[in-house]
Amino acid sequence: MSPTSQRIESLLKNGSKKWNQLRQEGKIAEDYTGATFVQLFSANANLAELCLAGSEWEACDLSRVSFRNTDLSNAYFHGGRLQDCDFRNAQLDGATFENLKLVRCNFSGAKGLKALELLAVDMDAVVGLEELDEEEDEEEKLPPPPPTPAFAQNFRPFDTLEQLFQKGLRRLEQIPLWVLDVYELAPPLPSQAPTTLSPEGLLRDFAKAKLTGPKPTVTETGLQRAQAALTQNNADVACAIVYLHRMGVAFSCSETVLRSLHHAFRETIEVDDLTGAVDPRLVHALHLSGAKQELLGSLDELRMRLSAAQLFTALLQAELSPHNPLWKEAVENDETATSLSQMAAGGDLGFLEEAFRIFAGLPEEIQLQRLAYLSVSTQIVEGLLSKR
């Protein structure tokens, strides 16, 4: 086997004198990318101007070895000792020296020092790395970063609406009946069961059955109550429509019923309240009655209200009331909160402040109901976009 076909690891183990002679005779290759050296003991070896990119040096003891103009980019020296070694003008971009001793080594003119990693390296009389030492000293002199404000740990506007809703429910003394109106958010069962046979009670019974597993049952009495509400156009007409639909029963809406639904929805949308609730049962009833364009026309308003309710809920759950000036800092320093602020009020925190005060002044249960109703109502209307 000729010397040039041997691996550099084997050649160096034969001694630096033999190696240097072969180099002088031009019998040594120039590229040894990825070579691996384990516990190599070598002195006076001439490795100048070779390509040793990506090479690994494990627990090696090197003395007076020349790496001058050598490509050591991404090389890894781990453990061992390098003494009186010459790294002048070497390429050290991405190289790592870890857990080893450097004694009187010269790195003058070496390239890529900014990307050189020195990890637990003991240096004695080393030349050419003074700049790195100065940078480390400067980093040590930098003042410590300011402590993270306490609110940052609890302020979670990036939580899903379901997560904010569930967290809010845990703060209530008991689970209210209205959570059955938003069973899509998978709430726990309320503390009491629906007791009336009104369309609202029937619809909530259906929701409870959906949450607990058994298939909802259709009763003749229930159907009669729902159809009567639809015929009489009373206050439960929206719930009656949704209930009949859930039970798979065909129905038709009179012009009077349609006008009532549209009027109730317009009144809800036109109310001057940035977090005003929009009942998802009314929205669903309008959807079933074919009011697709009117619902889509309200989508921006629904998204705006939902964004405000989501932001305010997250702030209050982090104990950041509108009386705490840190709430604005919290919003400005969180990407999701900033996005919600932009959606709710174009990023105008001054405009949001009054709405936040109103929201914070409501009972916790009402705050949570607004968030949940807006969440499901917006979900229903956004679902229409995919059906256009």
Buried (B, 14 or more C-beta within 10 A) or exposed (E): EEBEEBEBBEBBBEBBEEBBEBBEEEEBBEEBBEBBBEEBEBBBBBBBBBBBBBBBBBBBBBBBBBBBBBBBBBBBBBBBBBBBBBBBBBBBBBBBBEEBBBBBBBBEEBBBBEEBEBEEBEBEEBEBBEEBEEEEEEEEEEEEEEEEEEBBEEBBBEBEBBEBBBBBBEEBEEBBBBBBBBBBBEBEBBEEEBEEBBBBBBBBBBBBBBBEEEEBEBEEEBBEBBBEBBEEBEEBBBBBBBBBBBBEEEBEBEEEBBEBBBEBBEEBBEEEEBBBBBBBBBBBBBBBBEBBEBBBEBBEBBBBBBBBBBBBBBBBBBEBBBEBEBBBBBBEBBEBBBBBBEBBBEBEBEBBBEBBEBBBEBEBBEBBBBBBBBBBBBBBBBEBEEEE
